[in-house]
Amino acid sequence: MDRLIILDTETTGLGREDKIIQLAYCYHDLDDTQFIQTMSDPQCVIKPEAMATHHITPEMLTGAQPLEDTQEFQMLRELMTSDYYLVAHNAQFDIQQLKKYNLNMGNYKLIDTLKVMRALLPINRHDLQYVRYYLKLYEKEAEFRAKHKIDNITAHDAMGDVIVCYMIIDRLLNSTKRSYTLEELHQITVAPVTDVIMKFGKHKGSKISEILKSDRGYLEWIIKGMDNLDPETKEATIYQLAR
């Protein structure tokens, strides 16, 4: 692999005011692979809906430092000073969270495993845990953790998600059926979204291109009436309506 950073964050919630409470990342350069994680004290309330996802409670942060003061954050700051591939699942969320801490992201090429999986896996769901089970990555996780001496992780915590992203990238780079380069995965990430499977509503499970043929009015309605439409569905819907 080329030089890359795979990262994930867990936060107090999904709002603009929310902060990072857990940061994990993997740094890979030639034969050097390091897995690093830290907890941080955000000085704000962890929302119940966030705890229901990552299971991090305020008591678990007792004694933790603010993120900017941790050695792990300072190390990440140093790693991001030159060229690299940045890998994350739903990457823009993590990038926006880190920017709240005035982190200079450096000169990176983004690989979003969410967008890559949507492009390459013909399934209805592409959240990280679903992909983990669909590809049976969990079968090799114990061996992977032992190799890299990684302890005390659970599904949905930051390091658990970093490991799954790493295993996805490794499989794509080394597949015997169709292998990809990091540059090809980057190009998939930055390519325009032209079609996706609808994830909600009366046409859930259908491709937007198929909905266009039978219910164009529905697509026009969601574009005008849904402020919280996810970016990829919005981009693909606009593309299809313009055809």
PyMOL commands that set and color helices and strands:
alter all, ss='L'
color gray80, all
select helices_A, chain A and resi 48-54+58-61+67-69+71-79+91-99+113-120+128-134+137-148+158-174+182-190+208-214+216-225+231-241
alter helices_A, ss='H'
color red, helices_A
select strands_A, chain A and resi 4-11+20-29+32-39+84-88+108-112
alter strands_A, ss='S'
color yellow, strands_A
deselect
rebuild
show_as cartoon
